[in-house]
Amino acid sequence: MTIDKLIEICNPLHVTNKEFDGEITTFAIDSRDVKEGTVFIAIRGTQVDGHMFLEDAIGRGAKVIICEESYYTEDDVCIIEVEDTQKLAGPIAQAFAGYPSKDLKVIGITGTNGKTTTATLVYQVLSACGEKVSLLGTVSKRILDDVFDSKLTTSDPIELAKDMKTMVEAGSEYLVMEVSSHALDQDRVAGFDFEVAAFTNLSQDHLDYHETLDEYSKAKKILFDNLPESSTAVVNTDDTQGNFMLKDCKAKKSLLSFGNESSHILKNSPEGITIIIDGEKIESPLVGAFNAYNVGETFLICKALGLASKDITKALSEAKGAAGRMEPVVVEGDNIPVVIVDYAHTPDALQNVCSTLSTVKDDHQKLTVIFGAGGDRDSGKRPKMAKAAAAFADKIIVTSDNPRSENPDLIIADILDGFEDLENVKSITDRKEAIQKAIEDASTDEIILIAGKGHEDYQEVKGERHHFDDREIALEFLTAKAKGGN
């Protein structure tokens, strides 16, 4: 990229040493990634201010500095002063990567719950219909059929642009991505247009970051405020925030609302759901009313992309959704309980899963729920999760989730404050021990829900991730129970 092109993108307040003698080669938002010829942009983050590392970036070879304050250096470096570096990171990253977003039809999905399932279903439907599609989300990063680990729901602008470039080079024509409220608030998805944007729902989460539910909702709304008229907004208007998302949205609207003649839930059983959307019958192996919304939005998203209804419904009848979402852990044997692992880690999600299992289970079956809450996150939701579980569970074990830097026993204490009655509630801090206890004590007429971590294969304690997979632990103790005949 030329310095003139970079300056044009930045629309700067002031430029120093525009005629510097150097070649621009790479772009970085972390000074540790800087090498000779790099453009370094200083972003004021929630924990670290990139302006503190200008000298370090120059020492590592940065030839251009983009910042929000006047800065003087005797080095042969171009200083571009701008009003807001955060808003520029996405467009500059796209420019350095050759604008790969222009070669992809990008589908963005936001909301508190259902993002991962809906994104995965859209990916699975497009794949089944023969389209070349990639996926960026909480569970995994998929470039066509290749799977990579995903560290964030939505990557930083530089990694996102690089991933998009790789997808285009691999032949992708579509990108389905989850879009977090953090990413929207931090302009991580600035610099490209969405072909379709979808809103699933909104409930309390991430208030450690957004502080209020109103601010959280406004962050989600950014996705729809920025849609061009050529895009389509697929929105769940049964959610209380659905119409708010559509306010001032210029895009075409495709609305999901159940409970009327043309769109309703026809069947909800342990074998799956059947729904009617705009008069179209759709069957899915997924279970629960909340999954009816995920399947319904998937149908509307794919229709907006131009796929035929019959092809979408056929693909949805076989699509299994995301790992760790209502995922059974199956072991053959006598006296074995039903064990379900789910990612539910908010009050709303936990209530949805517990309500679903309570609805579809047989009358003689009992429901045991194992759950905790993440550390260094919104503590206000902890007692609300207790109330969500207590409304449906016959037995409850409160345990550790990802305590991070917090004391897990204090997190558990916050959760226990939400119970009105502790008679059928136990607390076992060690998550493995909690799962073991539940399975060993369970009868064949019991359903055990292990909630909170789903697909995650680690437990984060004091800054370190230790291998821990609820599915593996449950399988271990179910297998032992089957062999022991307990």
N, C-alpha and C positions, 0 to 999 in steps of 0.2 A: 504494500500500500504506500502511496506517496504522502508526504506531509501535507500537501495541499488538500488531498481528499480527506485526510483525517481531520484537518481543521474545518473543512466544510461540514462534516458530520457533527462536530462538537459545537458549532456556532458559538465560539468563545467570547468571553468578556475581554480577554487580553491575551496576547501571545508574545513571548520573549524568545529571541533567537530562532526565528522561523527559518532562517537560512543555515541551520546547523549542518555540519558535515558528517553525515552518518546515514546508515541504511536501517529502515524499520523492518524488523523481521517477525516479531511475535508480540502478543498482547497478554498482560498479566494483571490480576487484582491482588495477588499475594507477592510481596517482595521476594520471598524465597524462591519463586518461580522465574525471577528475572534473570536473563542472560544478555550477552552483548547484542545490542540492537533492539531491545524490548521497549514497547510502550507500556508504561506503568500508570494505572489509574488508581487514585487514592479515594477509597470509599469509606464513609463514616458508618460503621456497622453498629449493631446493638451492644457489642462487647469490645470491639477493637476499632480504632480510627486509623485508616490507612495513611493519613497524613503524618503519623508518627514514624513512618518507615520510608519517607522520601529519600533521606540520605543513604539508607541501606540499599534502596533500589538503584540509585545512581552509582553507588560503589560496586554493584553487581553488573553494571553495564547498561542500565536503562538510558536510552537516547531521547525519549520523550516522556514528560511527566504531565499527567492531566490531574488537576487538583482544583479545590474550591477556594483557595487562598493564595495571596501573593507569596512567591517563593523565589529566593535569589540563590544562584549557584555560579561559581566560576568555571564549572565544567562545561564542556561542549554539549549542552543538553537543551532541548526545546521545552519551554514551560507553557502549557496551555491552561489558562485559568477559566473555569466555567462555573455556572450557577449550581448545577446539580450533577455530580459524577455518577450517582447511583442510576439515574435515568439513562445515562449514556452507555453504561457497560454492555447492555444487551445489543443495541444497534452497532456498536463498534465490534463486538465479538462476532456478530453476523457478517459484518463487512470483511473482517480478517479471514473468515471461513469461506468467503465467496457467496454469501447469502443463500445457504442451503435451504432455508425455510421456504424460499420462493419455489423450490422444486418439490415440495411436499404438501399434501393436504393434511393440515394439522387439526386434530380433534382434541380439545381441552376439556377435562372433566373436573369440576370442583364441588365441594360440599364437605360436611363433617364426616358422614358415613356413606359407604357405598361407592366411593371413588374407585377403589382398587377392583372391586367386583365388576363394576360397569365398564371400566377401561379394559379389563381382561376379556370380558364378554365381547366388546366391540372388536378387539384384536382377534379373538377366536372366530367371530362371524366373518370378518373381512378375509381372514386366512382361508376359512372353509369355502368362501366364494371365489377363491383363486386370486385375490388381490395381494400385492406385495406390500406388507405392512410391518412396521416396527412399533415398539411399546416402551414407554418410560413411566415407571411407577414405583410404588412403595415396595412391592415384592421383588420385582426384577426389572432389568433392562434387557429388551429383546431387539436385536437387529436382525430382521427376518427370522430365521429359525435359531440363531445363536443367542444363548442366554448368558447374561453377565449379572454380577451382584449389583444391587442398587443401594446406595448409602442414604440418599435423601429422596423424599417424594418428588421434589423438583430440583434439579441440579442448578449450580451457579451458571451465569450466562456463558462463560467460556467453555465449560464442559458441555453445556447444552448445544452450543454451536458446533463443537467438534463432533459430538454424537450425531447431530443432524447431517453433517458433512459425510460421516462414515455411512450413514443410512442411505443417503443419496448415491454414494459411490457403490454401495452394495445392491442398488436397484430398487430401493423402497420408493413407493409412491404415496404411502400414507404414514402418518405418525400419530399414534394415540398416546396421550400423556395425561397423567394426573397433575393438577395444578393446585398447589397448597396456598393457604392464605398468607403464609410467610413469603412465598415466592411472589405473589401479587403485590403485597405491601412493599417488597424490596425491589420491584421492577425486574425480576429475573427473567420474565417472559416478554419484556419489551423488545421491540425490533422485528417482530413478525406477526402476521395475521392468522387468526384461527378460521378454518373452514366451518367448523361447528364447535360451539361451546355448550356445555351441559351443567346444570345445577341439580344436585341430588337432594340435599336437605341441609338444615343447619340446627345444631344444638350445642350445648356448652362444651367447649374445648379450647385449648391454647389461650386461656385468659391470662396466663403468666406472661404472655407476649402482648396480646391485644388489650388487656386490662378489662374491657367491657364487651358484652355480647354485641352491642351496637357497633363498636369498632371492628369486631371480628366479621360481622355481616358486611360492613362497608368494604372491608378488604376483599371479600369474595365478589362483591359487586363490580370491582375494578375490571374483572374479566369481561363482563357484559357491557360496561360503559365504553370499552375500547373496540367493540366489534364493529366492522364496517357493514354497510347495507347488504353486501353480497354474502355475508355469513348467515348462519342459522343458530338461534339460541333455543336449546331444548331445555325446558324448565319444568320441574315438579311443582305445580301450583297448589298441590294439596299441602305442601309445607307452608308455614306461616310467613316465611321470608321469600317465597317464590315470586310473588308479584313485585316485591321490592327490587329483586334482581332485574326485572324487566323495565323498571322505571328509567326512562331516557335511553333505553337500548334501541339502537338504529337497525339492528339485524332482523331478519325474518324470524317469526316466532313459531315454535312447535311445542305445544303444551301437553303435559301429562297430568291427568286427573281421573282418579277412579271413583266409582259410585254412581255412574250414569249408564244409560242403556248401551252406548257405543263403546265405553271403556270401563271394564270392571273385572274383579277377580272372580273367576268361575269356580276354581278348585284350589284348595291349599291342604295338602296331605303329606305324610312322610315320604311318599314316592315322588313328590314334586308339585309344581303349580301349573295351573292353566289360567290364562288371562285373555281378555278381549281388549284389543286396542284399535280404536277407530273401526270397529266391526271385524277386525282380523283376529282369528283364534291362534294363540301362541302357547305351546306347551314347553315346559322346561323342567329338568331334573332338580333344579334348585328348590329349596324349601323356605317357606315363610313369606308373610305379607311384605316385609321390607325388601325381599328379593323380587317381588312382583314389580316394584318400582325400578329396581336395577335392570330387570329384563325389559320392562316397558320403555325405559329411556334408551336402552341399547337398540331396540327396534326403531324408535324415532330418529336416533342418530344415524343409523344405517340407511333409513329411508331418505334422510336429508342429504346423504352422500350419493344418492341415486341408485341404490341397490333395489332389486325387485322384492316385493313383500314375500313371495313364496320362497325365495332363496334365503331371506333373513329368517323366516320362521323355521325352515328346515334346519338351518345351522344352529339356531337357538335350542332346538329340541335335543341337540347332542352336546352343546357347550356346557362345560362343568364349572366355569368361573375360576376364581382365584384360589390358590393354595392357602390353607389356614383360615378359610371362611366356611364355617359349618362343616368342617372336614372330619369325617369319622375315622377313628383308629380301630381297625378291625382285626380281631384274633378269633380263630375258630376254637370252640370248646364249650363245655357245659358251665353253667353258673357264671357266665361272663356278662358284665354290665355293658350297656351302650356308652361309648366314650366319644364326645364331640370336642374338637379343638376349634376355637374361634378367636379372631383378633379383637373382638369387642373390648374397647378400652375407654369408652365414654359412657356416661349414664344412659344416654339415648340408645346407643348400640347394645349395651348390656340388656336393657329392657326389651329391645326388639328380639334379641336372640332368646332370652329367657321366655318371653311371651310366646314365641314361635314354638319352642320345645314343649311348653306347657299346653299349647293348643293341639299339637299333633301327637303327643304321647298317649298311650292307652291309659284308661282310668286307674289301672292297678299299678302303674309305674310311678316311681318317685324321682324327683329331680334334685340332684346335688350340684351345687355351683362352687367352683374354685376360682377365686379372682383376687387381684391386688390393684395397685395403682402405681404409675410411674413417679419416680422422684424428680425433683427440679422442674415440675410441671404444675399446672393449675391445681392447687390443693383444694379449691372450693368444690371440685367435682367428686371428691372422695366420699363424703357422707351421702351424696346423691347416688353414687354407685351402690352403696349399701341398700338404700331404699329400693332401687331398681331390682336387685337380686331378691330382697326379702319379699317382694310382691308375688313372686312365682316359685321360689325354691322351697323344697322341704328341708334340706340341709345345706349349710353354707360353711365353707372353709376360706377364711381370709388369709392371704399369704403375700409373699414378696413378688413384685413384678420386676421392673428395672429400677432399683432404688437410686441408681446414679450416686450423687454425692450425699444423699440423705440417709438417715438412720431408718432402715426398713421397719423397725418396731414402732417408730413414731408415725410413719405413713399408715401402718395398720391401725394404730390408735385413732387416727383421723377418720379412717373408714368405719371403725367400730362405733364412733360417735353417731353415725347415721342410723343405727339399728334401734328400734323401739323395744325389741325383745331379743335377748341374746340366748334364749333357751336352746335353739337349734343352730347356733353359730359357734364355730371354733376358730382359733387363730393359730396357725403353724407358720412361723417365719420362713423356714426352709421350704422352698417351692417343691423340690423333689420329694421331700418327706410328706408334704401336703398331698401331692398326687398319689404317692404310695399308700397313705392312710385311707384316702377316699376309695381307691380301687380294692384294697384288701378288705375293707369293711362292707363293700357293696354287694348287693344281691343281684340276681339275674334280672330282677324287675326294676332296675335302677338306671337312670340316665345321668351320666356325669358330664357336666360342661366345664371345660378348662378354658377360661376366658382371659384375654388381655394381650397375649403374645402371638397367637396364630402361627404365621409362617416364620416368625423370627427364630433363628437358631443360636441365640446368644442371650446372656443376661448381663446387663451393664451395671457394674459395681465399682464405685470410686474411680471412674474414668477408664476402666478396663472392661473389655467384652470377653466374657468366659462362655465357652460353648455350652448351650443349653437349649434343647428343643423339646417343647411340651409333647410333641408327637412321639419322639423317641423314648422319652421317659414313660409315657403312658403305655407304649408298646411293650417296653421292658417288664412292667409290673402286670400287665394283662397276660403276657406270655407266661410269667411265673405263676399267676393265678390259675391259668388253664392247665399247666402241668401239675400243679399242686392239688387241683380239684377243690380249692377253697370256695 
